[in-house]
């Protein structure tokens, strides 16, 4: 993406940015099922998807926002629902993707972004899912 900061002046400058890759969860159930957590933990995930607002009403897919009951462990799963007995994590799909990929811990996301949960839940998430930092040249 090229953005012109000044135009036709004596100090004209441009800003250029490029991303090698971009990741975003599209299917919460399938992505969570791929997680092999070190410890077992269950929580309700209230996921917001900013993309939903941009999709036409007749689109076949409306984003992946909603409430899910998530169980992480040796076998993980996410099912649509809301269990009031479980702790709740509120997140955007963007921040949940960052956590899921290992590019940011739950503690970092809780301090900087729309990743909200009780302190004990945030600590438990980091203990259960400890991933190495992702790199663009990983072979999946």
Phi, psi and omega in degrees: 000131180247129178235128177273123181271324176224155183232128171051031175255176181293340182237043181302136178218160181226154176238129181236131177231147181214140176246131178287326180203157179223134181241144179201129176293130176249334181228099184300315183300314182291319181293316178294324179298338180278353183278133172244097185275153179286330180228156179273137179208144178230143180199163172266128178256119174256102189257128174253143181236102182302335181295332182305324182291339184265348183275143177293153182301329182267011179293144181289340180234135184241029182089182183240020177293162179138186179257137180225143168266117185251132174235115178256144179172201177303325171240123183247155179205156173225124179237142177303136179153181182212114180252106183295341180282346182261155173295156184246136172245126174254132182202156168277159177298330179298310181288324177295325176297317179301317178294313182301322181278345181089010181279347174206142178284164177298322180296318178294313180297323179295331180274340188240335191227195182273059182233097190239127176197165178300147182308321180294323178293316180299315178297317181295322178297316180294325178289324184282323185238092178249102184250151173289160178297136180285151178230143184299337184265012176298139172268123182275000000 
